[in-house]
Every structure is written in structure tokens, then in C-alpha cells.
């Protein structure tokens, strides 16, 4: 039986429908993760909201933390008889994801949101504005095949918005840019077009940039609390502590996320090229194909910086992200080899036990 009609308001479509053939058990049903709280999940299902937990087998077989359900994922679950509870048996293949390296851990992935159509990158015109942070978000977005939308909030607090918009446009690539004021309801209607057709947008950004106020205005509610600490001008803080999938009254889905001060790159080699096309276009103009853009003669990058065609700070940020990505790739490769070795040791040990 097709689930398109019953689950479409949660974002279900043919991409997920076509995966159902792999699950022949009639007692398994599909649900979308609305809230993730460690090992507990709130699921939106054809039967309403269910509280879900992972089956022991699924948890044991998960390759890594990144393989466990995240907000926005579609899962297959087994209902608990006569209860609004579910045992999650599997995660359907993701269309995409937005993830970062777990803070303070050497190498582990944290999936912030899954199966999203747009990534709303929110920063404010006030003291929270940081162009390097936007570059980092764009790199992660492009590397994961996402469509970034840059939202500049608190427009009512800035006297010269044109200068900031121009600076963002110089690094934004193909991303749309929307200056807004949620307090004055300016620019909010334009954002709703991204949610048409039950599409999903994940909202990311630092604490205090106005994400919760933005979502409250879009949904027409005050469900997400906002703490106004001192003057609104620079100290408004939202209190989101978990990722949550929110249904729009007119259709569409928003995923709210806690403020992220630190956005550590999880992957990003492809995204780096997409985010810094203006930088890399000079590489092909260098005299030597292996130019390091340091002291080599005929370096087009150095010449562009000297002529004012390329911002030196932007180029330095490119080098910083490139170094971080290379370090990550080396660590990830070492971890993969270590995990593979541990896996075969476990298989070998189990085989010896069976023989004995």
C-alpha cells in the first residue's frame, strides 16, 4: 500500500517510497524523526506521533554515530501493541544530510539534519555577523549537495545594510540572500516559497542571530521560547537545546537546530571548490601547474591579491579550510583502517569460538 498520500505532509515522496520493496515484513511502518534525544525519538507516522527507541540489533549493527537516526530521517519501525511506542529497525537511505565533526572528539560525525531541500544559514546584521562563518557553512552545504539560502536577520538594527549585503554577495556564489526583520515582519513572506510542496528547510546559525524568532513568525506561533537578555540589539538568545522538526500550518517543514558556535568540517573537498570558485579560478592562470601560491614566479593568485582583484583574507581562509579538510581526510582514512581491522578481529574471534 502506498504511503505517499498518508505521509506526504511530512515530506514523503517517491525517493523513499521506492525503498519500501526492501522491507517485506507487513508489520514494519515508515515514520519521520521529529525529535532526537539521545536514544529516544519522536516519530511522525501515518498513525500520529509515536515514541521510538532503537532495536538492539540496529544499534549494534550501526557503523558509527552518523549511521544512527537523525532529525529528518525516515525510519522503518515496528509498533508496540496497544501503545504509541515504536521499535526502530532501520533508517531509509538519505537523500542528503548536513553534518559536522563532533566537537571535542577526534573524528566522529554528528548529523545535524537529514533529507532537507534547503539550508537556511542565518546570521544577523549586528555583532554576530561573521563572514568566515558563512563561508564555512557554505562549504559544508555544497559538499553535501544542499541548496543554501543566506538569511541576514535583524535588518531593523543596521543603518548600512547595503555594505554588509555586498560583502556577503561577494562570497555567496549561487546562494540566495534575504535580508529580513522578523520583528517588523519584513522579508518573511519571501522565505515561504522555499517550503512549498511540503519541502524541508533546516535552520542553522549561532545563538542570538534570531533563528527562533524567525521560526515563530513563519509558523505564526510562539512555540519556541526566546530569552531576551538585556538589550535586544545584541543579546537576544534563543533557548533551543535540541534539533526539532516543525510542521508549517500552510505546508512545509522546518528543522530548528541549537546555536552552533563551532562548525568543524566533517567533509568538504568538493564543497570547498564550490564555495571558493572565485579563488580557484586563478589557479589555472598560474605559470606553473603545481604552483603553491607562495613565492613562485608567475603566480596569478598573488598578482590578483596585489591588484585588489582577490581579497587576501578570503584566500587565507581558503587555505585554512583546505588544511583542515586534508587533516580530516588523513584522520578519517586511519580510522577506517582501524575499524576494518577491529571488525575482522571480531569475526576471527567469533569463528574460533564456534570451532571450539
Secondary structure, 3 states (H helix, E strand, C coil): CCCHHHHHHHCCCHHHHCCHHHCCCCCEEEEEEEEEECCEEEEEECCEEEEEEECHHHHHHCCCHHHCCCCCCEEEEEECCCCCEEEEEEECCCCCEEEEECCCCCCCEEEEEECCCEEEEEEECCCCCCHHHHHHHHHHHHHCCCCEEEEEECHHHCCCHHHHHHHHHCCCCCCEEEECECCCCECHHHHHHHHCCCCEEEEECCCCCCHHHHHHHHHCCCCCCEEECCCHHHHEEECCCCCEEEECCCCCEEEECCCCCCCCCCCCHHHHHHHCHHHHCCHHHCCCCCCCCCCCCCCHHHHHHHCCCCCHHHHHHHHHHHHHHHHHHHHHHHHHHHHHHHHHHHHHHHHHHHHC
